[in-house]
Amino acid sequence: MSTIDIGIKEQDRLNIALHLKHLLADSYTLYLQTHNFHWNVTGPMFNQLHLMFEDHYTELAIAVDDIAERIRSLDVAAPATYKAFSELSSIKEVDGVPSADDMTTLLTKGHQQVVKTCRAALAVAQEADDESSAALISDRMRVHEKTAWMLRALSA
């Protein structure tokens, strides 16, 4: 492959990619958690939560692909193993099957954590004048802020 020359310094590209790797790991971990809860939710709000979680994990499945492709467009290998995601993610796995209320609380915290990960990545992308990464990150942040709000509203 030819040398990458997209107007972003190599060190900046590597730093942006590192932050995007954390975003990818958080997003993939949240995807798995959401899919798990979709399969295992029970209780009086089963139908509403089952459908909501399906919408969320479907959206996250597309997001992880977009994030990984952005990492690749910066000429860096995207992490793609459970081990790598576990090492990079700020979201910890859940043991067992929590109650439906605990599921919404855990997912709220997960989405809020992804927002924090986005904020850190966004600052790095903006500093490097990487509008493509900044736009992707900003879009992701908006989705996670809205999703966290919707999940918080369930327990209001």
PEFEN-V115550 format. One record per pair of residues at least 24 apart in sequence whose ideal C-beta (glycine too) atoms are under 10 Angstrom apart, sorted by the first residue. I is the first residue (numbers start at 1). J is the second residue. Records with the same first field share a line. If there is no record, write none. Layout:
BEGIN
I=J / J
END
This chain:
BEGIN
1=75
3=75
4=73 / 74 / 75 / 76
5=75
6=73 / 74 / 75 / 130 / 132
7=128 / 129 / 130
8=74 / 75 / 125 / 128 / 129 / 130 / 132 / 133
9=128 / 129
10=74 / 75
11=128
12=74 / 124 / 125 / 127 / 128 / 129 / 130 / 133
13=71 / 73 / 74 / 75 / 76 / 128 / 130 / 133
14=74 / 75 / 76
15=74 / 121 / 124 / 125 / 127 / 128 / 130
16=70 / 71 / 74 / 76 / 121 / 124 / 125 / 126 / 127 / 128 / 130 / 132 / 133 / 134 / 137
17=70 / 71 / 72 / 73 / 74 / 75 / 76 / 77 / 78 / 121 / 124 / 133
18=71 / 74 / 76 / 88 / 121 / 124
19=71 / 117 / 118 / 120 / 121 / 122 / 123 / 124 / 125 / 133 / 137
20=67 / 68 / 70 / 71 / 72 / 74 / 76 / 78 / 79 / 117 / 121 / 124 / 125 / 133 / 136 / 137 / 140
21=67 / 68 / 71 / 76 / 77 / 78 / 79 / 84 / 85 / 87 / 88 / 89 / 121
22=79 / 85 / 88 / 89 / 90 / 114 / 117 / 118 / 120 / 121
23=63 / 64 / 67 / 70 / 71 / 88 / 89 / 90 / 114 / 117 / 118 / 120 / 121 / 122 / 133 / 136 / 137 / 140 / 141
24=63 / 64 / 65 / 66 / 67 / 68 / 70 / 71 / 78 / 79 / 80 / 84 / 85 / 88 / 89 / 117
25=64 / 67 / 79 / 84 / 85 / 86 / 87 / 88 / 89 / 90 / 91 / 117
26=64 / 67 / 85 / 88 / 89 / 90 / 91 / 110 / 111 / 113 / 114 / 115 / 116 / 117 / 118 / 140 / 144
27=60 / 61 / 63 / 64 / 65 / 66 / 67 / 68 / 85 / 89 / 91 / 110 / 114 / 117 / 118 / 140 / 144
28=60 / 61 / 63 / 64 / 67 / 68 / 79 / 80 / 82 / 84 / 85 / 88 / 89 / 91
29=60 / 64 / 82 / 85 / 86 / 88 / 89 / 90 / 91 / 92 / 93 / 110 / 113 / 114
30=56 / 57 / 60 / 63 / 64 / 89 / 91 / 106 / 107 / 109 / 110 / 111 / 113 / 114 / 144 / 147
31=56 / 57 / 58 / 59 / 60 / 61 / 62 / 63 / 64 / 85 / 110
32=57 / 60 / 82 / 85 / 89 / 91 / 93 / 94
33=57 / 60 / 91 / 92 / 93 / 94 / 103 / 106 / 107 / 110
34=58 / 59 / 60 / 61 / 103 / 106 / 107 / 110 / 111 / 147
35=60 / 61
36=93 / 94 / 97 / 98 / 103
37=94 / 97 / 98 / 100 / 102 / 103 / 104 / 106 / 107
38=103
39=97
40=96 / 97 / 98 / 100 / 103
41=97 / 98 / 99 / 100 / 103 / 104
42=97 / 99 / 100 / 103
43=99 / 100 / 101 / 103
44=100
45=100 / 101 / 103 / 104 / 154
46=100
48=100 / 154
49=100 / 101 / 103 / 104 / 107 / 151 / 154
50=100
52=104 / 107 / 147 / 150 / 151 / 154
53=103 / 104 / 107 / 151
55=147 / 150
56=107 / 110 / 111 / 143 / 147 / 150 / 151
59=143 / 144 / 147
60=111 / 114 / 140 / 143 / 144 / 147
63=114 / 136 / 139 / 140 / 143 / 144
66=136 / 139 / 140
67=121 / 133 / 136 / 137 / 140
69=136
70=125 / 130 / 132 / 133 / 135 / 136 / 137
71=133
73=132 / 133
74=130 / 132 / 133
88=117
89=113 / 114 / 117
90=114 / 116 / 117 / 120
91=117
100=154
101=154 / 155
103=151 / 154
104=150 / 151 / 152 / 153 / 154 / 155
105=151 / 152 / 154 / 155
106=151
107=147 / 148 / 150 / 151 / 154
108=147 / 148 / 149 / 150 / 151 / 152 / 153 / 154 / 155
109=148 / 151
110=144 / 147 / 148 / 151
111=143 / 144 / 145 / 146 / 147 / 148 / 149 / 150 / 151 / 152
112=144 / 145 / 147 / 148 / 149 / 151 / 152
113=144 / 148
114=140 / 141 / 143 / 144 / 145 / 147 / 148
115=140 / 141 / 142 / 143 / 144 / 145 / 147 / 148
116=141 / 144
117=141 / 144
118=142 / 143 / 144 / 145
END
